[in-house]
Amino acid sequence: MIIKVNSKKIALTIILSIAIIIIFKYIKPKYYVENTKAKNLPCKIRPYRDSIYVYIPYQLTIYNNRLSALKISSIYEGKSNGSNYGKYLLYNLENLELNDFWNPSKKLKTENNYQKNGDNAYWRIQPIIKYRNHIFPFMTRDFYYYKRHTLSNKNNRFNVKQINEDSIQKQLYTLDYNIATDISKSITDSLYKATNNKRFNVNFKSELLIRKSIRAKINNEEQEMIYLNFYDSIKGMNKEEKIKYLRKQMKLKPGDMF
């Protein structure tokens, strides 16, 4: 029995399927985020004088519903984007800590790759490094966001002073490496509770006069997509008007919209 394959019908079916997917994606927001508690993961820690920084994990799932790729630039908490060094940790599932990528995170990933595959196997890790913060067109990608809290560690309450610095650094810059502490479940539960509905903002890399970001709340579905194209706003303005308008926009700080 000979089955005839109609290549034109197959091609038409493929084209229609792609068109339906594109239409379906384009009726949704350009991008949005879902965030949930990652209670399957332990918290991470950083001793600081007589205190301890405790980082509790959330899973962020970012949806990209457009034909262009998104690239995470940074996350900041609250209303203003000030200095955020050490205030949070952000990992992708390839075990890279993105907030401090150019320092220990990349170094650890590269060293581990060389140990496993030898000096001539850098190609294995190149795509992981290059696309570490990308969300490709019409795709979703999971990240882990760890929010920092400060607790008193007076009299070594959490039994962390005996942990060597190398182990502490490794667990900060590697998602799947963790160290045991005396931080109880009741403490982490209380930290999760204290964090509910706190604002956080996901910024995406973009062209000079375009802003892309998401204003969201922890453990809450409520969010606002921000897409500002200043190229459109300054069309028809003379040079002086453009400078005045853009200077005004640069001074604006994100308001608490919800």
Rosetta blueprint (number, residue, H / E / L):
1 M L
2 I L
3 I L
4 K L
5 V L
6 N L
7 S H
8 K H
9 K H
10 I H
11 A H
12 L H
13 T H
14 I H
15 I H
16 L H
17 S H
18 I H
19 A H
20 I H
21 I H
22 I H
23 I H
24 F H
25 K H
26 Y H
27 I L
28 K L
29 P L
30 K L
31 Y E
32 Y E
33 V E
34 E E
35 N E
36 T E
37 K E
38 A L
39 K L
40 N L
41 L L
42 P L
43 C L
44 K E
45 I E
46 R E
47 P E
48 Y E
49 R L
50 D L
51 S E
52 I E
53 Y E
54 V E
55 Y E
56 I E
57 P E
58 Y E
59 Q E
60 L E
61 T E
62 I E
63 Y E
64 N E
65 N L
66 R L
67 L L
68 S L
69 A L
70 L E
71 K E
72 I E
73 S E
74 S E
75 I E
76 Y E
77 E E
78 G L
79 K L
80 S L
81 N L
82 G L
83 S L
84 N L
85 Y L
86 G L
87 K L
88 Y E
89 L E
90 L E
91 Y E
92 N E
93 L L
94 E L
95 N L
96 L L
97 E E
98 L L
99 N L
100 D L
101 F H
102 W H
103 N H
104 P H
105 S H
106 K H
107 K H
108 L H
109 K H
110 T H
111 E H
112 N H
113 N H
114 Y H
115 Q H
116 K H
117 N H
118 G L
119 D L
120 N L
121 A L
122 Y H
123 W H
124 R H
125 I L
126 Q H
127 P H
128 I H
129 I H
130 K H
131 Y L
132 R L
133 N L
134 H E
135 I E
136 F L
137 P L
138 F L
139 M L
140 T E
141 R E
142 D E
143 F E
144 Y E
145 Y E
146 Y E
147 K E
148 R E
149 H E
150 T E
151 L E
152 S E
153 N L
154 K H
155 N H
156 N H
157 R L
158 F L
159 N L
160 V L
161 K L
162 Q L
163 I L
164 N L
165 E H
166 D H
167 S H
168 I H
169 Q H
170 K H
171 Q H
172 L H
173 Y H
174 T L
175 L L
176 D L
177 Y L
178 N L
179 I L
180 A L
181 T L
182 D L
183 I L
184 S L
185 K H
186 S H
187 I H
188 T H
189 D H
190 S H
191 L H
192 Y H
193 K H
194 A H
195 T H
196 N L
197 N L
198 K L
199 R E
200 F E
201 N E
202 V E
203 N E
204 F E
205 K L
206 S L
207 E L
208 L L
209 L L
210 I E
211 R E
212 K E
213 S E
214 I E
215 R E
216 A E
217 K E
218 I L
219 N L
220 N L
221 E L
222 E L
223 Q E
224 E E
225 M E
226 I E
227 Y E
228 L E
229 N E
230 F H
231 Y H
232 D H
233 S H
234 I L
235 K L
236 G L
237 M L
238 N L
239 K H
240 E H
241 E H
242 K H
243 I H
244 K H
245 Y H
246 L H
247 R H
248 K H
249 Q H
250 M H
251 K H
252 L L
253 K L
254 P L
255 G L
256 D L
257 M L
258 F L
